Amino acid sequence: MLASLLRSRLLRNTGWNLLGEGLPLAAAVLSIPVLLAHIGQERFGALTLTWALLGYLAMLDFGLGRALTQRVAELMGSGRAADVAAEARLPLLALAGLGLAAGGVVWAASDWLAGEVVHVSGPLRAEVAGGLCIVAANVPLALLTGGLRGILEGVQRFDLVTAVKVPVGVLNYLSPLFVLPFTDSLFAVLVAVTLGRLAGTLAFGVLAAGRVPGLFAGVSGRTGALRRVFAMGGWMMVSSVIGPAMVYLDRFVLASLVPMAAIAWYTTPFEVVTRLLFIPIAVAGALFPAAAAAGRARPERLAAFVETGGTAVVGVFLAVLAGVYLLGPAVLALWLDAAFARHAAPLLLVLALGVFFSASAFVPLAVVQGAGRPDLTARLHLAELPLYLVALALAAYHYGLVGAAVAWTVRAGAEMVVLFVMARRIVGLGISLRVPALCGAAAVTYIIALALGGWAGGALLLGGFAGLGAVAAPALWRAFTAAPPGPAEPASHGVR
């Protein structure tokens, strides 16, 4: 009975996360063609860059949002739920202050960023600079939202997180459509996005206060708790800053090498295929507080988390890779147009493999950080960044868009392998090699299929992936039907 309760909670939280990531993805699919048609390829390229910048700046929280989730889940798992409010109050204030400081820097540098980073000129430069001022106003909202959401995830109220995340995520893509009948200004588009994010921050605040009584009862708190969260968050910040930088760095490098209009050929398939990461993000988001509650004292649970989540993600993304290979170019041409698809389809096929690697890496990443070792992932990213930057610059300079896509994919594959090694180091030999072995076999099959092309490549891909799926299915079934033992449900004193 106890194992069933633990398993159902994990699956339920994963389901809420899937809903929260999936519906905004559907909104993106609907809105991107309309935006591209109405504001033009160059302005849309600038919009994707400002979106990327906003996504990156939201990570400049010193890891406090993620560290809050870990600490709150740890308190809940050890029966100290009454301490949550006192330990979370000062980190929230710190997040608000950091957001205001980072937003001020962006505001002051908006004109320079528009000309020297985004590389636009003429009337569009003024639009981009104004849009960056709006991005600056979003930064404190994003950081504070991350902390409030972290508290709700720490007490494992993913249903409430989803209730806010879905409308805010949908509005992120659909609200710009509301201003198109009146103007195609980038500034106006970003104002519409900001209003939705402001509403989301207020909603998260109300829900967090309702679940953690006394959360906003003054501005005092435990300074020791703040130091503890900063220490944990400092390592998480390294990954939070460098990790997204390596995801978005390619487009900024390309912006200095190719015309702005060509950026859309890269960023559009990139945005589409990386949106599929909502699946492993959902799994990892549920695993992170569960791993924190288990701690390294329960390695059998951590090993089962990696086995269950990793096998599930690989199984799903075998189907994703097959679908991209067989249908991706045709769907891209139907969704946008044939001329656009001729340039974007080869990039889509390469980037899909990188997304497969990234998806597989989310589970060991969540377990390693949730178990209290974000220092390991931070050191990985510190070592990875300069190597990737050199490889990206050389590949983009010599081979253009395709070179950048290959460099991004190779980096994602290498990172996945190292993260599985780290997870085994923490948990021990309780983690099998099944998941990384499946990833490697799938990647080799996909690359050979791309090289063959045509019906031969398709037949090889389908046959190979069917065999890998047959290997993964029994392991996944065993993992979900034989959940590991764990402690009783945490006490909820002081937390609703």
C-alpha positions as CSV (number, residue, x, y, z in Angstrom):
1,M,0.0,0.0,0.0
2,L,2.8,2.4,1.0
3,A,4.7,1.8,-2.3
4,S,1.5,2.4,-4.2
5,L,0.9,5.7,-2.5
6,L,4.5,6.9,-3.3
7,R,4.2,5.7,-6.9
8,S,0.8,7.3,-7.4
9,R,2.1,10.6,-6.1
10,L,5.1,10.6,-8.4
11,L,2.9,9.7,-11.4
12,R,0.3,12.2,-10.5
13,N,2.9,15.0,-10.1
14,T,4.4,14.0,-13.5
15,G,0.9,14.2,-15.0
16,W,0.4,17.7,-13.7
17,N,3.7,18.7,-15.1
18,L,3.0,17.3,-18.5
19,L,-0.2,19.3,-18.6
20,G,1.6,22.4,-17.6
21,E,4.2,22.0,-20.3
22,G,2.0,20.6,-23.0
23,L,-0.7,23.2,-23.3
24,P,1.7,26.1,-23.8
25,L,3.4,24.0,-26.5
26,A,0.1,23.7,-28.3
27,A,-0.3,27.5,-28.0
28,A,3.1,28.0,-29.5
29,V,2.3,25.7,-32.5
30,L,-0.8,27.8,-33.2
31,S,0.7,31.2,-32.7
32,I,4.1,31.0,-34.4
33,P,2.9,30.8,-38.0
34,V,0.5,33.8,-37.4
35,L,3.3,35.8,-35.8
36,L,5.7,35.0,-38.5
37,A,3.2,36.0,-41.2
38,H,2.2,39.3,-39.6
39,I,5.4,40.7,-38.2
40,G,7.9,39.4,-40.8
41,Q,10.8,37.1,-40.7
42,E,13.4,39.7,-39.5
43,R,11.2,41.0,-36.7
44,F,10.2,37.5,-35.7
45,G,13.9,36.6,-35.5
46,A,14.5,39.5,-33.2
47,L,11.5,38.4,-31.1
48,T,12.9,34.9,-30.7
49,L,16.2,36.4,-29.5
50,T,14.5,38.6,-26.9
51,W,12.5,35.6,-25.8
52,A,15.7,33.7,-25.4
53,L,17.3,36.6,-23.4
54,L,14.3,36.7,-21.1
55,G,14.4,32.9,-20.6
56,Y,18.1,33.2,-19.8
57,L,17.7,36.2,-17.4
58,A,15.1,34.3,-15.4
59,M,17.9,31.9,-14.5
60,L,20.0,34.6,-12.8
61,D,18.5,33.9,-9.4
62,F,21.6,32.4,-7.7
63,G,19.8,29.1,-7.9
64,L,17.5,30.2,-5.0
65,G,14.3,29.0,-6.7
66,R,15.6,25.5,-7.2
67,A,17.3,25.5,-3.8
68,L,14.0,26.5,-2.2
69,T,12.3,23.5,-3.7
70,Q,15.1,21.2,-2.4
71,R,15.1,22.7,1.1
72,V,11.3,22.7,1.4
73,A,11.0,19.1,0.2
74,E,13.8,18.2,2.6
75,L,12.0,19.8,5.6
76,M,8.7,18.1,4.6
77,G,10.4,14.7,4.3
78,S,12.0,15.0,7.7
79,G,8.7,16.1,9.4
80,R,9.6,19.7,9.9
81,A,6.9,21.3,7.8
82,A,6.2,24.0,10.4
83,D,9.6,25.5,9.7
84,V,8.9,26.1,6.0
85,A,7.6,29.7,6.3
86,A,10.5,30.9,8.5
87,E,13.1,29.4,6.2
88,A,11.5,30.5,2.9
89,R,10.8,34.2,3.8
90,L,14.3,35.7,3.4
91,P,15.1,33.8,0.2
92,L,12.0,35.2,-1.4
93,L,13.1,38.8,-0.4
94,A,16.5,38.1,-1.9
95,L,15.0,36.9,-5.2
96,A,13.0,40.1,-5.4
97,G,16.1,42.2,-4.8
98,L,18.1,40.2,-7.3
99,G,15.4,40.7,-9.9
100,L,15.3,44.4,-9.5
101,A,19.1,44.6,-9.8
102,A,19.3,42.4,-12.9
103,G,16.3,44.2,-14.5
104,G,18.0,47.6,-14.0
105,V,21.2,46.4,-15.7
106,V,19.1,45.2,-18.8
107,W,17.2,48.5,-18.8
108,A,20.4,50.6,-18.8
109,A,22.0,48.4,-21.5
110,S,19.0,48.0,-23.7
111,D,20.2,50.2,-26.6
112,W,23.7,48.6,-26.6
113,L,22.1,45.1,-26.5
114,A,19.9,46.0,-29.5
115,G,22.8,47.1,-31.6
116,E,25.7,45.0,-30.5
117,V,24.1,41.7,-29.4
118,V,20.9,41.4,-31.4
119,H,22.5,43.2,-34.4
120,V,19.6,45.2,-35.8
121,S,19.6,48.8,-37.1
122,G,17.2,51.4,-38.4
123,P,13.7,51.6,-37.0
124,L,13.8,48.0,-35.8
125,R,16.7,48.8,-33.5
126,A,14.4,51.2,-31.6
127,E,11.7,48.6,-31.4
128,V,14.2,46.0,-30.0
129,A,15.6,48.5,-27.5
130,G,12.1,49.3,-26.3
131,G,11.3,45.6,-26.1
132,L,14.4,45.0,-24.0
133,C,13.1,47.6,-21.5
134,I,10.0,45.5,-21.2
135,V,12.2,42.4,-20.8
136,A,13.9,44.3,-17.9
137,A,10.5,44.7,-16.2
138,N,9.9,41.0,-16.5
139,V,13.1,39.9,-14.7
140,P,12.0,40.6,-11.1
141,L,8.6,39.0,-11.9
142,A,10.4,35.9,-13.3
143,L,12.7,35.5,-10.3
144,L,10.0,36.0,-7.7
145,T,7.7,33.6,-9.6
146,G,10.5,31.0,-9.5
147,G,10.8,31.2,-5.8
148,L,7.0,31.0,-5.1
149,R,6.7,28.1,-7.5
150,G,9.6,26.4,-5.9
151,I,7.8,26.5,-2.5
152,L,4.7,25.0,-4.0
153,E,6.7,22.2,-5.7
154,G,8.6,21.6,-2.5
155,V,5.3,20.8,-0.7
156,Q,4.4,18.8,-3.9
157,R,1.4,20.8,-4.9
158,F,2.0,20.4,-8.6
159,D,-1.7,20.7,-9.2
160,L,-1.6,24.4,-8.0
161,V,1.5,25.1,-10.0
162,T,-0.2,23.8,-13.1
163,A,-3.3,25.8,-12.5
164,V,-1.2,29.0,-12.9
165,K,1.5,27.8,-15.3
166,V,-1.0,26.7,-18.0
167,P,-2.8,30.1,-18.5
168,V,0.5,32.1,-18.2
169,G,2.3,29.8,-20.6
170,V,-0.6,29.9,-23.1
171,L,-0.8,33.7,-22.9
172,N,3.0,33.9,-23.5
173,Y,2.2,32.9,-27.1
174,L,-1.4,33.9,-27.6
175,S,-1.4,37.4,-26.1
176,P,0.8,38.8,-28.8
177,L,-1.9,37.8,-31.3
178,F,-4.3,40.2,-29.5
179,V,-2.2,43.2,-30.5
180,L,-1.6,42.2,-34.1
181,P,-4.9,43.8,-35.4
182,F,-3.6,47.1,-34.1
183,T,0.2,47.0,-34.6
184,D,3.1,44.8,-35.5
185,S,5.4,46.5,-33.0
186,L,7.7,44.3,-31.1
187,F,7.3,46.6,-28.1
188,A,3.5,46.1,-28.0
189,V,3.9,42.3,-28.4
190,L,6.2,42.1,-25.3
191,V,3.9,44.4,-23.3
192,A,1.1,41.8,-23.9
193,V,3.4,39.0,-22.7
194,T,4.3,41.0,-19.6
195,L,0.7,41.5,-18.4
196,G,0.2,37.7,-18.4
197,R,3.4,37.1,-16.4
198,L,2.4,39.8,-13.9
199,A,-0.9,38.0,-13.3
200,G,0.9,34.7,-12.9
201,T,3.3,36.1,-10.2
202,L,0.3,37.4,-8.2
203,A,-1.5,34.1,-8.5
204,F,1.6,32.1,-7.3
205,G,1.9,34.5,-4.3
206,V,-1.7,33.9,-3.2
207,L,-1.4,30.1,-3.6
208,A,1.9,29.9,-1.8
209,A,0.6,32.0,1.1
210,G,-2.4,29.7,1.3
211,R,-0.4,26.6,1.5
212,V,2.3,27.9,3.9
213,P,0.7,29.9,6.7
214,G,2.8,32.8,7.8
215,L,4.9,33.0,4.7
216,F,4.3,36.7,4.3
217,A,4.0,37.5,8.0
218,G,6.6,40.3,8.1
219,V,10.1,40.5,6.5
220,S,12.1,38.6,9.2
221,G,13.4,35.1,8.9
222,R,16.1,32.7,9.7
223,T,19.5,34.0,8.5
224,G,20.9,30.6,8.9
225,A,18.3,29.2,6.5
226,L,19.2,32.0,4.0
227,R,22.9,31.1,4.2
228,R,22.0,27.4,3.7
229,V,19.8,28.1,0.7
230,F,22.4,30.5,-0.8
231,A,25.1,27.8,-0.3
232,M,23.0,25.2,-2.1
233,G,21.7,27.8,-4.6
234,G,25.2,29.0,-5.4
235,W,26.1,25.7,-7.1
236,M,22.7,25.5,-8.7
237,M,23.2,29.1,-10.0
238,V,26.3,28.0,-11.9
239,S,24.2,25.4,-13.7
240,S,21.2,27.8,-14.0
241,V,23.4,30.4,-15.7
242,I,25.7,28.2,-17.8
243,G,23.2,25.5,-18.7
244,P,20.7,27.9,-20.4
245,A,23.6,29.8,-21.9
246,M,24.7,26.7,-23.8
247,V,21.1,26.1,-25.0
248,Y,20.7,29.7,-26.4
249,L,24.3,30.6,-27.2
250,D,24.2,29.2,-30.7
251,R,21.7,31.7,-32.0
252,F,23.7,34.7,-30.7
253,V,26.8,33.3,-32.3
254,L,24.9,32.8,-35.6
255,A,23.5,36.3,-35.3
256,S,27.0,37.7,-35.8
257,L,27.7,35.4,-38.8
258,V,24.5,35.2,-40.9
259,P,21.7,37.6,-41.9
260,M,18.9,38.1,-39.3
261,A,16.4,36.6,-41.7
262,A,18.3,33.3,-41.8
263,I,18.2,33.1,-38.0
264,A,14.5,32.2,-38.3
265,W,15.5,29.0,-40.3
266,Y,17.4,27.9,-37.2
267,T,15.4,29.2,-34.3
268,T,12.0,28.0,-35.6
269,P,12.8,24.3,-35.7
270,F,14.9,24.7,-32.6
271,E,11.9,26.2,-30.7
272,V,9.6,23.5,-32.0
273,V,11.8,20.6,-31.2
274,T,13.0,21.8,-27.9
275,R,9.4,22.4,-26.8
276,L,9.2,18.5,-26.8
277,L,11.4,18.7,-23.7
278,F,8.2,19.4,-21.7
279,I,8.0,15.6,-21.3
280,P,11.4,15.1,-19.4
281,I,10.9,18.4,-17.7
282,A,7.7,17.1,-16.3
283,V,9.3,13.9,-15.1
284,A,12.3,15.6,-13.7
285,G,10.2,18.2,-12.0
286,A,8.4,15.5,-10.1
287,L,11.5,13.6,-9.3
288,F,13.5,16.5,-7.9
289,P,11.5,17.1,-4.7
290,A,11.0,13.3,-4.3
291,A,14.8,12.8,-4.5
292,A,15.3,15.6,-2.0
293,A,12.8,14.0,0.4
294,A,14.5,10.6,0.1
295,G,18.0,12.0,0.4
296,R,21.2,10.0,-0.1
297,A,20.2,7.8,2.8
298,R,17.8,6.0,0.6
299,P,19.9,5.0,-2.5
300,E,17.5,2.3,-3.5
301,R,14.8,4.9,-4.1
302,L,17.2,7.2,-6.0
303,A,18.3,4.3,-8.2
304,A,14.6,3.4,-8.9
305,F,13.9,7.0,-9.8
306,V,16.6,7.0,-12.4
307,E,15.5,3.7,-13.8
308,T,11.8,4.5,-13.9
309,G,12.1,8.1,-15.2
310,G,15.0,7.4,-17.6
311,T,13.4,4.4,-19.2
312,A,10.1,6.3,-19.6
313,V,11.8,9.3,-21.3
314,V,13.9,7.2,-23.7
315,G,10.8,5.1,-24.6
316,V,8.8,8.3,-25.4
317,F,11.6,9.9,-27.4
318,L,12.2,6.9,-29.5
319,A,8.8,7.6,-30.9
320,V,9.6,11.3,-31.1
321,L,12.8,10.8,-33.1
322,A,11.0,8.4,-35.5
323,G,8.2,10.9,-36.0
324,V,10.6,13.7,-36.7
325,Y,12.6,11.6,-39.2
326,L,9.6,10.4,-41.1
327,L,7.2,13.4,-40.9
328,G,9.2,16.4,-39.7
329,P,10.1,18.0,-43.1
330,A,6.7,17.5,-44.5
331,V,4.9,18.9,-41.4
332,L,7.3,21.8,-41.4
333,A,6.4,22.6,-45.1
334,L,2.7,22.3,-44.4
335,W,2.9,24.3,-41.2
336,L,4.9,27.2,-42.6
337,D,5.8,26.9,-46.3
338,A,7.9,24.8,-48.6
339,A,10.6,27.4,-49.2
340,F,11.1,27.9,-45.5
341,A,11.1,24.1,-44.9
342,R,13.9,23.5,-47.4
343,H,16.3,25.5,-45.2
344,A,14.9,24.5,-41.8
345,A,14.2,20.7,-42.3
346,P,17.9,19.6,-42.2
347,L,18.4,21.6,-39.0
348,L,15.3,20.0,-37.5
349,L,16.6,16.5,-38.2
350,V,20.0,17.3,-36.5
351,L,18.5,19.2,-33.6
352,A,16.0,16.4,-32.9
353,L,18.9,14.1,-31.9
354,G,20.3,16.7,-29.6
355,V,16.9,17.1,-27.9
356,F,16.8,13.3,-27.5
357,F,20.1,13.5,-25.6
358,S,18.9,16.5,-23.5
359,A,15.7,14.7,-22.7
360,S,17.6,11.7,-21.4
361,A,19.8,13.9,-19.3
362,F,17.0,15.5,-17.3
363,V,16.4,12.5,-15.0
364,P,20.0,12.0,-13.7
365,L,20.3,15.8,-13.4
366,A,17.2,16.0,-11.2
367,V,18.4,13.0,-9.0
368,V,21.9,14.4,-8.6
369,Q,20.7,17.8,-7.6
370,G,17.8,16.6,-5.5
371,A,20.1,14.3,-3.6
372,G,22.0,17.5,-2.5
373,R,25.0,17.4,-4.9
374,P,24.4,20.4,-7.3
375,D,28.2,21.0,-7.0
376,L,28.8,18.1,-9.3
377,T,26.5,19.5,-12.1
378,A,28.0,22.9,-11.6
379,R,31.5,21.7,-12.1
380,L,30.4,19.8,-15.2
381,H,28.9,22.9,-16.7
382,L,32.0,25.0,-15.9
383,A,34.2,22.5,-17.7
384,E,31.8,22.2,-20.6
385,L,31.2,25.8,-21.4
386,P,34.6,26.8,-22.9
387,L,34.9,23.6,-24.9
388,Y,31.4,24.1,-26.3
389,L,32.0,27.7,-27.1
390,V,35.2,26.9,-29.1
391,A,33.5,24.1,-31.0
392,L,30.4,26.1,-31.7
393,A,32.3,29.1,-33.0
394,L,34.4,26.9,-35.3
395,A,31.5,24.8,-36.5
396,A,29.3,27.9,-37.2
397,Y,32.1,29.8,-38.9
398,H,33.0,26.9,-41.3
399,Y,29.6,25.2,-41.7
400,G,27.0,27.8,-40.8
401,L,23.6,26.8,-39.5
402,V,24.2,23.1,-39.9
403,G,27.5,23.3,-38.1
404,A,25.9,25.1,-35.1
405,A,23.2,22.4,-35.0
406,V,25.8,19.6,-35.0
407,A,27.8,21.3,-32.2
408,W,24.8,21.7,-30.1
409,T,23.8,18.1,-30.5
410,V,27.3,16.7,-29.7
411,R,27.4,18.8,-26.6
412,A,24.0,17.5,-25.4
413,G,25.2,13.9,-26.0
414,A,28.4,14.3,-24.0
415,E,26.6,16.0,-21.1
416,M,24.1,13.2,-20.9
417,V,26.8,10.6,-20.6
418,V,28.6,12.5,-17.8
419,L,25.4,13.0,-15.9
420,F,24.6,9.3,-15.8
421,V,28.2,8.7,-14.5
422,M,27.5,11.2,-11.8
423,A,24.3,9.6,-10.8
424,R,26.0,6.2,-10.5
425,R,28.7,7.9,-8.3
426,I,26.0,9.1,-5.9
427,V,23.8,6.1,-5.8
428,G,26.3,3.4,-6.4
429,L,26.0,0.4,-8.7
430,G,22.2,0.3,-8.0
431,I,21.8,2.3,-11.2
432,S,22.0,0.0,-14.2
433,L,23.5,0.9,-17.5
434,R,20.3,0.1,-19.4
435,V,19.2,3.7,-19.9
436,P,22.5,5.1,-21.3
437,A,23.0,2.0,-23.4
438,L,19.5,2.5,-24.9
439,C,20.4,6.1,-25.7
440,G,23.6,5.2,-27.4
441,A,22.0,2.5,-29.5
442,A,19.2,4.8,-30.5
443,A,21.6,7.6,-31.5
444,V,23.7,5.2,-33.7
445,T,20.6,3.9,-35.4
446,Y,19.3,7.4,-36.1
447,I,22.7,8.7,-37.5
448,I,23.0,5.7,-39.8
449,A,19.4,6.2,-41.0
450,L,20.1,9.9,-41.7
451,A,23.2,8.9,-43.7
452,L,21.2,6.3,-45.8
453,G,18.1,8.4,-46.3
454,G,15.1,7.4,-48.3
455,W,13.2,4.2,-47.7
456,A,16.3,2.3,-46.6
457,G,16.9,4.8,-43.8
458,G,13.3,4.8,-42.7
459,A,13.2,1.0,-42.6
460,L,16.4,0.8,-40.6
461,L,15.1,3.4,-38.2
462,L,11.7,1.8,-37.6
463,G,13.2,-1.7,-37.2
464,G,16.0,-0.5,-34.9
465,F,13.7,1.6,-32.7
466,A,11.1,-1.2,-32.5
467,G,13.8,-3.5,-31.1
468,L,14.9,-0.9,-28.6
469,G,11.3,-0.3,-27.6
470,A,10.9,-4.0,-27.0
471,V,13.9,-3.9,-24.7
472,A,12.7,-0.8,-22.8
473,A,9.0,-1.8,-22.3
474,P,9.6,-4.7,-19.8
475,A,12.0,-2.7,-17.8
476,L,9.6,0.2,-17.6
477,W,6.7,-2.1,-16.6
478,R,8.8,-3.6,-13.8
479,A,9.8,-0.2,-12.6
480,F,6.3,1.1,-12.3
481,T,4.8,-2.1,-10.8
482,A,7.6,-2.6,-8.2
483,A,8.1,0.8,-6.7
484,P,10.8,1.0,-4.0
485,P,10.0,1.2,-0.3
486,G,10.1,4.7,1.2
487,P,9.2,6.6,4.3
488,A,5.7,7.4,5.2
489,E,4.0,10.4,3.7
490,P,5.5,13.5,5.3
491,A,3.7,15.2,8.1
492,S,1.8,18.3,7.0
493,H,1.9,20.4,10.2
494,G,1.7,24.0,9.3
495,V,1.4,23.3,5.6
496,R,-2.0,22.8,3.8
